[in-house]
Amino acid sequence: MSAVPQRRTPFLREAPTTPAQSSRIAATTLGETGGDFLAQTLHLGYTGGAILIAAVMIAELLV
């Protein structure tokens, strides 16, 4: 009986392949870090941080 060769999966199979994917990962990471900073370090809480981030986003869209 001969051994059937197994397919090896690449180590970095889920690595981002395009700049858009990389920027999406960076935006998510920075958003999470900024949200944690506002909610926990500045003691605004989840609701206060969400309101502040929403206000900044709306201000950026209007300018």
C-alpha angles and dihedrals in degrees: 000000000000123000115248111229112241122225112244117218115226115256094231096042095139096042116128112262102188134048089244091060092047092050090049090055092047092048092050093048094047091045092053091047092048092047092051090048093053096042101042110019097041091035094231093134127222095293095046092048092048091050092049093048091047090050092050091048092050091047090052092050092051096048 
